[in-house]
Amino acid sequence: MWVEMKVRGLALDPLSNMPIIILRDEEEKRSLPIWVGIFEANAIALELEKITTPRPMTHDLIKNILEALEARVLKIVVNDLRDNTFFAAIHLQLGGAELTVDSRPSDAIALALRVGAPIFVEEDVVRRAKSVEVTKEGEAVSPDDREKLKEWLENLKPEDFGRFNKT
């Protein structure tokens, strides 16, 4: 079973200073934070802010290639969580065939935003994500820090996202 989610914004993890994509379901009941690299966060921020670049960035190039091939992104699905790493798949339609391509969630999300494709997360991944441990410079996070981060994520409000808020 999949849960449809939307990108609600980008935030900075106060413990690791790593960017986080915040996905939330339509009812605003569940959220899924996905830690990403700075370059991936930048690609998503460019699209959220509708900033055009003089030349196509990687995800724009992928979009252009898919359009040239008359392929369509049907959806992306964050479909697994293993060893604190999220996995995703891009579901494409090319002619009468449907194809699934393995992807990092950040790349799949950046592409989905560019083509207007829906973003889904496996119900099981949402459930298991509650136990994800964030590390700070390779160190295990203490229970106190983990609790602070959990509290911080649970109390995020749309205004906390600043200019990257897309509610």
C-alpha positions, 0 to 999 in steps of 0.5 A, a space after each residue: 500500500 502506498 501513501 501519496 505525499 507532497 514535498 512540504 519543504 526543505 529544512 536543515 537538520 540541527 544536529 548534523 547540518 544536513 539538508 532534509 526533504 520533508 514529505 507529508 501526506 495530504 491529511 498532514 497526519 504523517 511526515 517523512 524526513 529524508 536526509 539528502 546531500 547539499 547538491 540534491 537539496 539544491 536541485 530540489 530547491 531550484 525547482 521549488 522556487 522555480 529558478 531557471 538556470 542558463 543551462 539544464 541541470 542534471 534533473 532538467 536534462 533527464 526531463 528533456 531526455 524523457 520528453 524527447 523519447 516521449 516517455 512519461 513519469 507516471 509516479 515515483 515511489 520511495 519503496 524501501 529503507 535499509 541500513 538507514 538508507 531510503 530507496 526509490 523507483 521511478 515508474 515510466 511509461 514508454 509507448 505501451 510499456 511500463 518501466 521501473 528505474 531504481 533511484 535515490 529518493 532525492 533524484 526521484 523527487 527532483 524529477 517528479 517535481 519537474 514533471 508534475 508526477 505524484 510522489 508515493 511512499 510505501 506504508 511500511 517505509 513510513 512505519 519503519 522510518 520512525 526508527 532511522 538513526 541520524 549520524 553526526 559526522 559518522 558518530 552514533 546519535 545519543 538517545 538525548 539528541 535523537 529525542 531532540 531531533 524527533 521532537 524538532 521534526 514533530 513540531 515543525 510548522 510550515 513557517 519554519 521552512 522559510 522560503 522553501 515552504 510549499 504548503 
